[in-house]
Amino acid sequence: MFIETAYAMGAPGDAGAQGAGGGAGLVMMLAIFAIFYFLLIRPQQKRMKEHKKMVEDIKKGDRIVTAGGIYGTIENVSPNTLTVKIAEGTKVKVTRSSVGAVVKEGEEKE
């Protein structure tokens, strides 16, 4: 039992090294947070802002693709929903947030 305790105590010089590591640990934590912010959080916020602007700018006649992959043309616009014509005689109502992209002329591939 005494030998186990002796191993757990460590060398006397370790106590000074732990005190100096506190400031370095804080600097490392701040550096890691900065890396996460610039590589993950900031780009995601930028994409969300661009998507919100795209959804707000949708107007009647725009060609869109939904998040589910359905292509269609906007027939009617209301504050929360869009009526999308996906085929002759077929219209669906979708939420604005389900719009994946606005398709420009020539981008759509059959």
Z-matrix of the N, CA and C atoms (Angstrom, degrees):
N
C 1 1.430
C 2 1.530 1 110.83
N 3 1.289 2 118.71 1 -38.48
C 4 1.461 3 121.32 2 179.36
C 5 1.528 4 111.39 3 -66.30
N 6 1.313 5 117.68 4 -36.48
C 7 1.458 6 120.55 5 -178.47
C 8 1.530 7 110.34 6 -67.06
N 9 1.315 8 118.37 7 -40.19
C 10 1.454 9 120.84 8 177.35
C 11 1.524 10 110.86 9 -60.65
N 12 1.317 11 117.17 10 -40.52
C 13 1.450 12 121.51 11 179.13
C 14 1.514 13 110.66 12 -66.65
N 15 1.309 14 117.46 13 -38.03
C 16 1.461 15 121.53 14 -179.13
C 17 1.531 16 110.30 15 -64.96
N 18 1.306 17 117.70 16 -39.51
C 19 1.463 18 119.82 17 178.60
C 20 1.531 19 110.99 18 -67.94
N 21 1.320 20 116.65 19 -36.14
C 22 1.455 21 120.36 20 -177.33
C 23 1.523 22 112.32 21 -70.91
N 24 1.309 23 118.04 22 -24.05
C 25 1.453 24 120.99 23 -176.20
C 26 1.528 25 111.89 24 -69.27
N 27 1.282 26 119.96 25 -36.15
C 28 1.452 27 122.60 26 179.57
C 29 1.517 28 112.26 27 80.86
N 30 1.310 29 116.06 28 179.05
C 31 1.461 30 121.49 29 -178.59
C 32 1.524 31 109.90 30 -82.34
N 33 1.361 32 117.35 31 150.30
C 34 1.454 33 119.82 32 -178.26
C 35 1.529 34 113.09 33 -64.81
N 36 1.307 35 120.39 34 -23.95
C 37 1.456 36 122.62 35 -178.37
C 38 1.519 37 113.48 36 -74.97
N 39 1.328 38 119.30 37 -12.62
C 40 1.466 39 122.41 38 -177.80
C 41 1.518 40 113.33 39 -68.88
N 42 1.302 41 119.45 40 -28.50
C 43 1.463 42 122.25 41 -175.78
C 44 1.529 43 111.04 42 -63.74
N 45 1.306 44 118.56 43 -38.64
C 46 1.468 45 121.45 44 179.33
C 47 1.513 46 111.64 45 -68.96
N 48 1.309 47 118.75 46 -34.58
C 49 1.456 48 122.21 47 -178.59
C 50 1.529 49 111.32 48 -70.25
N 51 1.326 50 117.43 49 -32.45
C 52 1.457 51 119.98 50 -179.79
C 53 1.523 52 111.23 51 -68.72
N 54 1.295 53 119.00 52 -36.19
C 55 1.455 54 122.13 53 179.80
C 56 1.513 55 111.36 54 -65.53
N 57 1.308 56 120.04 55 -37.33
C 58 1.454 57 123.35 56 -179.25
C 59 1.526 58 111.63 57 -74.54
N 60 1.322 59 118.26 58 -24.78
C 61 1.461 60 121.85 59 -177.17
C 62 1.515 61 113.70 60 -76.63
N 63 1.303 62 119.60 61 -14.62
C 64 1.465 63 121.98 62 -178.23
C 65 1.510 64 112.52 63 -63.08
N 66 1.310 65 118.20 64 -45.22
C 67 1.460 66 121.58 65 179.08
C 68 1.514 67 111.98 66 -68.60
N 69 1.319 68 115.55 67 -38.94
C 70 1.463 69 119.58 68 178.91
C 71 1.530 70 110.79 69 -66.74
N 72 1.328 71 116.70 70 -35.64
C 73 1.467 72 120.55 71 177.68
C 74 1.515 73 111.62 72 -64.54
N 75 1.331 74 116.51 73 -39.29
C 76 1.457 75 120.71 74 178.49
C 77 1.528 76 110.89 75 -65.77
N 78 1.316 77 116.47 76 -41.13
C 79 1.467 78 121.07 77 178.45
C 80 1.528 79 109.88 78 -63.22
N 81 1.317 80 116.84 79 -41.47
C 82 1.479 81 120.56 80 179.24
C 83 1.529 82 110.79 81 -64.73
N 84 1.332 83 117.59 82 -41.01
C 85 1.466 84 120.67 83 178.94
C 86 1.530 85 110.50 84 -63.20
N 87 1.325 86 117.28 85 -41.54
C 88 1.463 87 120.51 86 177.56
C 89 1.526 88 111.43 87 -65.58
N 90 1.322 89 116.71 88 -38.84
C 91 1.468 90 120.71 89 178.38
C 92 1.528 91 110.70 90 -64.55
N 93 1.313 92 117.25 91 -42.09
C 94 1.469 93 120.98 92 179.04
C 95 1.523 94 110.10 93 -64.67
N 96 1.339 95 117.56 94 -42.34
C 97 1.455 96 120.43 95 177.99
C 98 1.524 97 110.62 96 -61.89
N 99 1.324 98 117.35 97 -42.92
C 100 1.468 99 121.01 98 179.50
C 101 1.527 100 110.80 99 -61.93
N 102 1.314 101 117.40 100 -41.49
C 103 1.471 102 121.26 101 178.52
C 104 1.523 103 109.92 102 -62.53
N 105 1.337 104 117.37 103 -47.25
C 106 1.461 105 120.55 104 178.42
C 107 1.523 106 111.19 105 -60.85
N 108 1.324 107 117.14 106 -40.34
C 109 1.456 108 120.11 107 -178.55
C 110 1.521 109 110.87 108 -63.40
N 111 1.326 110 117.54 109 -49.72
C 112 1.464 111 120.14 110 -174.95
C 113 1.521 112 113.63 111 -77.17
N 114 1.327 113 119.14 112 -24.69
C 115 1.458 114 120.68 113 -178.90
C 116 1.531 115 113.91 114 -97.22
N 117 1.335 116 118.01 115 -25.32
C 118 1.461 117 119.60 116 -176.15
C 119 1.524 118 113.86 117 -120.24
N 120 1.310 119 117.26 118 -54.27
C 121 1.461 120 120.80 119 -171.50
C 122 1.523 121 111.67 120 -71.12
N 123 1.311 122 118.55 121 -50.37
C 124 1.466 123 122.50 122 -176.10
C 125 1.539 124 112.64 123 -62.37
N 126 1.347 125 119.44 124 -47.06
C 127 1.478 126 118.56 125 177.56
C 128 1.528 127 112.90 126 -61.77
N 129 1.343 128 117.29 127 -36.72
C 130 1.465 129 120.13 128 179.04
C 131 1.524 130 110.40 129 -65.52
N 132 1.334 131 117.79 130 -41.52
C 133 1.458 132 120.86 131 177.65
C 134 1.526 133 110.79 132 -63.07
N 135 1.329 134 117.02 133 -37.87
C 136 1.459 135 121.38 134 179.20
C 137 1.529 136 110.63 135 -64.92
N 138 1.356 137 117.09 136 -43.81
C 139 1.464 138 120.54 137 178.42
C 140 1.527 139 110.97 138 -63.28
N 141 1.337 140 117.30 139 -40.64
C 142 1.459 141 120.82 140 179.37
C 143 1.531 142 110.84 141 -64.10
N 144 1.320 143 116.78 142 -40.20
C 145 1.459 144 121.69 143 179.29
C 146 1.526 145 110.47 144 -64.90
N 147 1.346 146 117.96 145 -42.76
C 148 1.459 147 121.86 146 178.65
C 149 1.533 148 111.17 147 -64.70
N 150 1.342 149 117.08 148 -41.03
C 151 1.465 150 121.50 149 179.64
C 152 1.526 151 109.94 150 -64.69
N 153 1.323 152 117.04 151 -42.58
C 154 1.462 153 120.94 152 179.45
C 155 1.524 154 110.50 153 -61.30
N 156 1.327 155 117.12 154 -43.08
C 157 1.465 156 121.05 155 179.27
C 158 1.529 157 110.37 156 -64.71
N 159 1.343 158 117.01 157 -41.89
C 160 1.461 159 121.02 158 179.42
C 161 1.532 160 110.36 159 -61.27
N 162 1.323 161 116.86 160 -44.21
C 163 1.462 162 121.15 161 -178.76
C 164 1.530 163 110.66 162 -66.19
N 165 1.331 164 117.01 163 -37.93
C 166 1.472 165 119.81 164 178.84
C 167 1.528 166 112.06 165 -68.52
N 168 1.326 167 117.76 166 -29.16
C 169 1.464 168 122.13 167 -176.26
C 170 1.529 169 113.61 168 -87.62
N 171 1.322 170 118.66 169 0.67
C 172 1.468 171 121.29 170 -178.99
C 173 1.528 172 109.27 171 -67.68
N 174 1.333 173 114.85 172 137.13
C 175 1.463 174 120.32 173 179.35
C 176 1.529 175 109.49 174 -135.27
N 177 1.307 176 115.50 175 168.46
C 178 1.465 177 121.68 176 -179.58
C 179 1.532 178 109.46 177 -59.85
N 180 1.328 179 116.21 178 135.62
C 181 1.457 180 121.77 179 179.08
C 182 1.523 181 114.00 180 96.28
N 183 1.350 182 117.49 181 -13.20
C 184 1.467 183 119.95 182 177.87
C 185 1.517 184 110.24 183 -67.88
N 186 1.305 185 115.33 184 144.37
C 187 1.470 186 122.54 185 176.37
C 188 1.521 187 106.41 186 -94.88
N 189 1.341 188 117.83 187 126.59
C 190 1.461 189 121.31 188 -176.56
C 191 1.527 190 110.84 189 -129.03
N 192 1.310 191 115.33 190 166.75
C 193 1.457 192 122.42 191 167.66
C 194 1.523 193 105.83 192 -128.18
N 195 1.333 194 116.28 193 131.79
C 196 1.463 195 120.17 194 -178.65
C 197 1.529 196 110.01 195 -80.16
N 198 1.329 197 115.25 196 170.16
C 199 1.465 198 120.21 197 177.67
C 200 1.534 199 110.54 198 -62.87
N 201 1.332 200 117.32 199 -23.53
C 202 1.458 201 121.49 200 177.85
C 203 1.517 202 113.62 201 -85.20
N 204 1.346 203 117.08 202 -4.17
C 205 1.455 204 120.64 203 176.04
C 206 1.519 205 114.78 204 95.16
N 207 1.311 206 118.53 205 13.21
C 208 1.462 207 121.62 206 -179.23
C 209 1.526 208 109.03 207 -92.07
N 210 1.338 209 116.02 208 125.99
C 211 1.463 210 122.09 209 176.51
C 212 1.520 211 109.11 210 -87.68
N 213 1.324 212 116.19 211 144.44
C 214 1.449 213 119.46 212 177.86
C 215 1.517 214 111.25 213 -169.03
N 216 1.333 215 114.66 214 175.68
C 217 1.458 216 122.38 215 179.49
C 218 1.524 217 108.15 216 -117.93
N 219 1.321 218 116.74 217 135.83
C 220 1.456 219 121.61 218 -178.92
C 221 1.525 220 109.39 219 -69.67
N 222 1.327 221 116.80 220 124.86
C 223 1.462 222 122.83 221 178.39
C 224 1.527 223 111.42 222 -102.79
N 225 1.338 224 116.70 223 -35.57
C 226 1.457 225 120.78 224 -177.42
C 227 1.529 226 108.44 225 -147.86
N 228 1.340 227 115.65 226 141.42
C 229 1.460 228 121.16 227 -179.05
C 230 1.523 229 108.79 228 -120.82
N 231 1.325 230 116.50 229 128.55
C 232 1.464 231 121.64 230 172.93
C 233 1.531 232 107.33 231 -127.73
N 234 1.324 233 118.48 232 171.58
C 235 1.469 234 119.67 233 -174.33
C 236 1.529 235 115.12 234 -56.13
N 237 1.327 236 118.32 235 -38.08
C 238 1.470 237 120.21 236 -176.50
C 239 1.520 238 114.56 237 -113.66
N 240 1.325 239 117.31 238 -17.74
C 241 1.464 240 119.70 239 -175.31
C 242 1.526 241 111.35 240 -131.03
N 243 1.319 242 113.95 241 164.05
C 244 1.460 243 122.11 242 176.58
C 245 1.527 244 107.69 243 -129.93
N 246 1.323 245 116.49 244 141.60
C 247 1.457 246 120.30 245 171.45
C 248 1.521 247 106.19 246 -99.33
N 249 1.333 248 115.90 247 122.39
C 250 1.462 249 122.04 248 -173.63
C 251 1.520 250 109.49 249 -117.69
N 252 1.321 251 115.49 250 127.58
C 253 1.468 252 121.30 251 176.09
C 254 1.525 253 106.43 252 -88.88
N 255 1.353 254 115.65 253 116.26
C 256 1.468 255 119.22 254 -177.65
C 257 1.523 256 112.31 255 -104.76
N 258 1.327 257 117.21 256 -16.40
C 259 1.467 258 122.31 257 176.28
C 260 1.524 259 107.13 258 -160.30
N 261 1.312 260 116.38 259 168.61
C 262 1.464 261 120.67 260 179.72
C 263 1.528 262 108.44 261 -60.86
N 264 1.338 263 116.31 262 118.86
C 265 1.464 264 121.50 263 179.01
C 266 1.516 265 113.69 264 80.87
N 267 1.322 266 119.24 265 5.38
C 268 1.468 267 121.82 266 -179.27
C 269 1.521 268 109.85 267 -123.20
N 270 1.333 269 114.35 268 116.93
C 271 1.462 270 120.34 269 178.09
C 272 1.520 271 108.51 270 -125.33
N 273 1.328 272 115.44 271 143.62
C 274 1.459 273 120.82 272 176.56
C 275 1.518 274 108.82 273 -127.76
N 276 1.306 275 115.20 274 152.54
C 277 1.457 276 120.61 275 177.66
C 278 1.534 277 106.87 276 -106.16
N 279 1.335 278 116.64 277 126.89
C 280 1.469 279 121.94 278 -178.83
C 281 1.519 280 109.24 279 -128.83
N 282 1.311 281 116.17 280 156.72
C 283 1.460 282 120.08 281 175.05
C 284 1.525 283 108.72 282 -76.23
N 285 1.305 284 116.11 283 153.65
C 286 1.468 285 120.48 284 -179.97
C 287 1.532 286 111.51 285 -60.79
N 288 1.326 287 116.33 286 -36.25
C 289 1.466 288 119.24 287 -176.29
C 290 1.524 289 112.86 288 -69.89
N 291 1.338 290 117.83 289 -14.46
C 292 1.456 291 119.81 290 -179.75
C 293 1.531 292 112.89 291 -84.45
N 294 1.327 293 117.53 292 -0.63
C 295 1.465 294 120.69 293 177.34
C 296 1.523 295 108.26 294 -74.53
N 297 1.317 296 116.08 295 123.24
C 298 1.462 297 120.70 296 179.80
C 299 1.510 298 112.58 297 -85.68
N 300 1.346 299 117.02 298 -40.71
C 301 1.465 300 120.92 299 -178.22
C 302 1.515 301 109.60 300 -164.03
N 303 1.313 302 114.48 301 155.63
C 304 1.462 303 121.18 302 170.63
C 305 1.517 304 106.17 303 -95.01
N 306 1.344 305 116.08 304 125.60
C 307 1.459 306 121.25 305 -176.11
C 308 1.519 307 109.09 306 -90.29
N 309 1.306 308 115.73 307 128.54
C 310 1.462 309 120.60 308 178.01
C 311 1.529 310 109.39 309 -90.76
N 312 1.315 311 116.49 310 162.85
C 313 1.465 312 121.41 311 179.99
C 314 1.529 313 110.63 312 -56.15
N 315 1.311 314 116.68 313 132.73
C 316 1.456 315 122.07 314 176.39
C 317 1.513 316 115.06 315 84.64
N 318 1.330 317 119.02 316 -8.09
C 319 1.458 318 120.80 317 -179.85
C 320 1.521 319 112.72 318 -82.93
N 321 1.322 320 116.81 319 -27.99
C 322 1.443 321 121.54 320 -176.08
C 323 1.520 322 110.48 321 -73.61
N 324 1.329 323 116.75 322 130.09
C 325 1.464 324 121.96 323 178.18
C 326 1.503 325 109.40 324 -110.86
N 327 1.288 326 116.57 325 130.60
C 328 1.464 327 121.50 326 -179.76
C 329 1.500 328 110.77 327 -82.57
